[in-house]
């Protein structure tokens, strides 16, 4: 029995990245021997075991053979005779196909170290094309390592294009697509994920709601970058700089989906695109089983971002309506997420990257004024039932009106 550290742990050591998880492959052992050593079996399709002390995953060396469609259509073969080189060959990228023995020696049969030096994401073997999920995985690695200068190798991109045009991507389960998509959104350069998918033709298959935005123009005055698809990716990048919360980044991704529905004869204007985008966002969230907190903020962002961009034009009733519609009273943290996403929308434009978003500060101040109206005195004043809410809103609107008038008196 020989045990090797494999995959991401070896790669990240060579890149001087802090290790998160360590995976091991075991060569020359049977499931019975593993159990005798005190390992606990957890794998169903193939033998994966938890170490009795560290609880780290140890998988028996195996090979795979394509037998059906999708990324699940594989037949696994494990046997004590399967070599380490054979096990590494089934992996996706050369930088993930290295192993390390107890003595620290790197076993690298497919040139992973060389590709790390060249900053290349390159497939291990032609078998790469058998697993459609690898298109998304490579795109996610491109986003994860973009800041280190990694690019997808041309020959690997060609294979990804072949997979995208084969129809195999349709067999991916929603859970796995969301796993890759959400992982990419949380990477240092999330826009790179979508750029790579578009490059290889996968974006139209996986996320047509985003793909359809490319080529749709926006008003040059507000969108010097012109293209709405490019703008959306810039917004996602800005959201990543502003927040490490998945919901904020996802809402940035979805906020302009409605612009794809604007008839071409009305371009570059996109009236009511926020409300038009709501069914598209709901469809994406249903399709990928997106967590509720991400879905709710994305819908809110689509509905409210134009209002918040024009916050200075609203009267007291308009301000109060925003706070009511967003349930800011009960969920102030989510309201703050909305303001961050709106800021990303403003700064995600060519030449606007460093522009201050004073509208968010104005919105926060107005919210504090309205939230400062206490309910208890209203109850003590004899109001009951629905009257309490009515009086509370009346006083909040009155306070907001005073706030607006005070702001208008201040020098610009």
Beta strands, then each sheet from edge to edge (+ up, - down):
strand 1: 2-6
strand 2: 23-27
strand 3: 40-41
strand 4: 48-50
strand 5: 57-60
strand 6: 62-66
strand 7: 74-78
strand 8: 99-100
strand 9: 106-107
strand 10: 120-121
strand 11: 151-152
sheet 1: 3+ 4- 5+ 2+ 1- 8+ 9-
sheet 2: 6+ 7-
sheet 3: 10+ 11+
end
